[in-house]
Amino acid sequence: MPDQQLHAIVEGHVQGVGFRYFVLEVAQQLKLSGWVRNLVNGNVELVAEGNRADLDKLYSALQSGSPGSLVTNVVCDWLPAQNTFTMFSIRPTA
């Protein structure tokens, strides 16, 4: 069962470059649950749950970004897992 949750806002040139699909792929490879979505202000928001080591790998991937993206900042909060997700998905823009 997941023990931690990562809530992150990724800033920079992260929309229109496949960034959400990049996050989805990394999260699925790490067997994380949660979601990712674009925000109307141009940032990307995500919530991921899993063990700390795998969440750290996702965090590193967020900082590097996808091909074509330019990440300028990742603002994150580490929280206890809520265990409400069964998979990782892309949500509509908020």
Summary of the structure (lengths in Angstrom):
residues: 94
radius of gyration: 11.9
end to end distance: 28.3
largest distance: 34.1
contacts: 288
relative contact order: 0.36
helix: 26%
strand: 39%
